[in-house]
Amino acid sequence: MKPIRISMLVLCSAVLIILVLFGTAFTRPSYTSSNVNTPTQDTCRGCHNGSATAGGSTVVVFPSGLTYTPGVTQHLSAKITDPTHTRGGYLLTARLANSVTSQAGTFTATDTNSRVYPNGAIQDIDAVNFGTLTWNFDWTPPAAGSGSVNFYLIGYATGAPGGSTNGNGAYLSTATLTEGSATPDFSLSASPTSLSIATGSSGTSTITITPKTVLREALLCPHPACRLALRPRSVQIQRRPQAS
């Protein structure tokens, strides 16, 4: 019976070690979140140590440039560059520039390596494992009038699946997006823009709708209100003498 007990003990120990290793590799520590009041703080340093390496960096990639249109979702990515390590993790938060304790927009994870975590009234997006150096996600900007938005990113390049506690490439970066103007659905222009009409005469001003697809869709609309709203494209105005 003793050999069997020893074998069972070894097996249980092996299973426990595997669970610990995989848990470390693929589970995000519950204590890792951005600092609500000071988002520039490296909150990952409580568990991981390291320093920035020459040639290394961490950035948020903004394909549409450093402006945003209120309410229009952007497809973003976080990226770590490190000359030594091939895996890592990140932590990202977006705050209003005029109030860094306030959440700016919302994140949505678009790959299996990222997850959105609530942090009180703040929202973080974080790596769920240390398996890559690039992560993809969506960000929906806040409403119009919110002003500029700051992105605070922490990136750690590690040498182990579970994230090394020492010898990491540790990087911080901040990026600011300014609020752009909302794109209008259509615009109207008149030619001539002003018109003076003498008594008993008439004049014409041509109104152009841009884009023309808006006009075409309105003319095909079966409801009479659609056509009344955008017809005709030119307006003739005639001034008549007042009755005595």
Secondary structure, 3 states (H helix, E strand, C coil): CHHHHHHHHHHHHHHHHHHHHHHHHHCCCCCCCCCCCCCCCCHHHHCCCEECCCCCEEEEECCCCCEECCCCCEEEEEEEECCCCCEEEEEEEEEECCEEEEECCEEEECCCCEEEEEECCEEEEEECCCCECEEEEEEECCCCCCCCEEEEEEEEEECCCCCCCCCEEEEEEEEEEEECCCCCCCEEEEECCCCCCCCCCEEEEEEEEECHHHHHHHHHCCCHHHHHHHCCCEEEEECCCCCC
